[in-house]
Amino acid sequence: MTSYLSATNENQRYINSSGANDAGFAKLPQILWLYLTNTNKERSPAFNLPVAKMQLPAVATAESLLYKISHSTVLMQLNGHYWLTDPVFSERASPVQWAGPKRFHQLPLQLSEVPALAGVILSHDHYDHLDKHSVLALNDRTERFIVPLGVDQHLIRWGIPQQKIIALDWWQDTSLHGVTLTATPAQHFSGRGLSDKNKTLWASWAIKTDELNLFFSGDSGYFSGFKTIGERLGPFDLTLIETGAYNELWADIHMLPEQSLRAHLDVQGKHMMPIHNSSFDLAMHNWHEPLERLEAAAKAYQVPLLTPVFGQAISLQQLDATATQKRWWKSMMAETTHTEEVLRLE
């Protein structure tokens, strides 16, 4: 069985175990040309996406619940405490708020409405996962920030007290309020500027209580490490796996939907919920394509798939019931198609 912690190269930059550290960068001219020439109007939805307004008690209850808030931002209620992954509440996933990818939908929970948190779990330092404004706003309400190695330095520079931060290498873990968090490998990269590429680590996370075992992928290309995670820490009751913002040109760092399904199987997941989709325009595919392709793959492998609307409460004790829900985007697309047909007839 493979056993490894993260590694760095001679320049003290973190590297992937597969050696795919520069995945996509050699193809940068192709990628830039694709962005410049792409005219796909369905990269963003032409209608308002459904959102379920969240009303949370200030103090978490004993029930185990989960809410998809946006992109990779997920709120969990575990062991009577709230936990939040990759909080991005700003309107744009960008270093500035006057430019960059803008959110498609309303937030089901405003930043000011986020209750006191036991922990904020960060996967890496890209702007669509680590939002300085959100982190600073949550500081006074957060007991601990659990991050991969190096990401702690960002937070400390921003004014987060060092004693509130737990920085972990791959396979290291920490426990808080009966929840064990293990930093697990991913195949990605990091950086928030032109000179800090791969100076901080990226990670996926295993999140375990006495009753539940969850997997949060963060961002990753498909790699053999998923199987190792399943062997060491699986099986998982629910996987939250990146499914979106992909392209064949950068498949080493972002999975195609069929690879996301394979990653779910590799980590020995039972139920799967796709994240990293339907919030920001970060690739050239139709906004709904990740959900469509993943649904087809899940049917082929008989994987129970959860596709809640943003803000919908998911009972982690009743996952089978949730997996039978309707696919919200299908009815909305059908309604839009009908409207377009009527307009053409008129």
Buried (B, 14 or more C-beta within 10 A) or exposed (E): EEEEBBEBEEEEBBBBBBEBBBBBEEBEEEBEEBEEEEEEEEBEBEEEBBBBEBEBEEEBEEEBBBBBBBBBBBBBBBBBBBBBBBBBBBEBBBEEEEEBBBBBBBBBBEBEEBBBBBBBBBBBBBBBBBBBBBBEBBBEEBBBBBBBBBBBBBBBEEEBEEEBBBBBBBBBBBEBBBBBBBBBBBBBBBBBEEEBBBBBBBBBBBBBBEEBBBBBBBBBBBBEBBBBBBEBBBEBBBBBBBBBBBBEBBBBBBBBBBBBBBBBBBBBBBBBBBBBBBBBBBBBBBBBBBBBBBBEBBEEEEBBBBBBBBBBBBEBEEBEEBBEBEBBBBEBBEEEEEEEEEEEEE
